[in-house]
Amino acid sequence: MNTIASGSTAVEIAESIEQQIRSGFYPDGALLPAVRSLAQQLQVSPNTVAAAYKLLRDAALIVTDGRRGTRVASEMPTAETQTTIPEGLRDMASGNIDGATLPAIDAGWLTESQSGYDVQSNDPQLLDVAGRWLAEQGIPCQQLGIYSGALDAVERALRLRCRPGNKVIVEDPCWPPALALLASLRLKAVPVPVDEEGAMVPSTEILRSAAAVILTPRAHNPTGFCISSRRWTQWVDRLADAPDTLLILDDHWGPLSAAEPLNFSREPLSWVYVVSVSKFLGPDLRVSVVTGTPSVLKSMHHQQTLGPRWVSLLLQRLAGRLWQKMLDSSRLSAVGAEYLQRRSALVQGLNDLSIAVPTQGEGLHVWLPVSDETSVVQTLASLGWAIQAGSPFRLESPAAVRISIGNLNPISVPALARDVAHALKQRRRTVN
């Protein structure tokens, strides 16, 4: 393809090619001129063109594939983050919480005076209740940040350390919105398997090659597994040899968890710990509390002040008071125990029918290995159950389905277990 690239420096050449890409002159997948060919056309050194191409690669606008040459990067596919529940099916797919477990809002809280544009700090009660909970967990919390939910905090942490094309280590299977976020930032997900002790620890070489790691300490979605103390020690040991890799811990189940907290007597070198209130106060309260390495928190806060500036103090006040209300009434432990009972009942029901499911874990989901996701999902739909195919969660892990128990009536557990057993026995038929 002929080029109309121009410029005599790497920056000028990169800017001219970027303009051509954005204008459509170079469409997705288009082959760009070889370095020496473009250097001859522009009468510059091949090193200058190579430097321009590096700038474009770093911006994830082009990709180089050895002898196949350099091409315009294709639009990255969007990970699946939504599911459709057909009308009339019992929802064991969406992963919703049980609304009956949420605390009631005192209407008087909504009539208090609102803040203006001179907000100087986060809500003291939310900082206090979150700080006390973190301290009880043994998690360092000298400095806290408030963000608009878990993904907002995770995104801001990633933007601090990652550039397009960087690698980020994730659990496999992985929460689909996290994969979608990485795709939108043009970051490459590097999967590590998950077993009953949590995410397995990769080699030092793989860790050093990654800009960040995202882990779920407890109630991993979709497996429900928690990071064991032994596995956590392995992670801390290995991360000590990868000082430039940022560890992001997304403790979405936190205050509902019955699992042992991670031992922070030895802190990772660079880390953030995110606690969202969505599971115990409701997803519509888009609030998360973040602690971690002070320098990382300071940079995240600076980034926040350049954008939204703060999280609504109204939401913060609601979150702080509802959290305290749940503590005062001992509802946090009761709700966590209720979800654990539902999950354990389903796991036991499946095991009683000779369907091997690990008994470890907690949270809202059961992850069930299958040979054919589509067949199991369709069979259960015909029996009145909506469950989630595992493909949106999987990178390299084998086929499975996710069954969510948030709205599972205990009375229905035996019927669901029997229907799952029936679905697993069905064979695929040839379409004629």
Secondary structure, DSSP 8 states (H G I E B T S, - for coil): -------SSHHHHHHHHHHHHHHTSS-TT-B---HHHHHHHHTS-HHHHHHHHHHHHHTTSEEE-GGG-EEE--------------TTSEE-SS----GGGS----GGGGGS----S---S--HHHHHHHHHHHHHTT---SS-EEESSHHHHHHHHHHHH--TT-EEEEEES--HHHHHHHHHTT-EEEEEEEETTEE----HHHHHHEEEEEE-SSS-TTT-----HHHHHHHHHHHTT-TT-EEEEE-SSGGG--S-----SS--SSEEEEEESHHHH-TTS--EEEEE-HHHHHHHHHHHHHTT-S--HHHHHHHHHHHHHHHHTTHHHHHHHHHHHHHHHHHHHHHHTT----S---SSEEEEE-S-HHHHHHHHHHTTEE-EESGGG-SSS--EEEEE-TT--GGGHHHHHHHHHHHHH-------
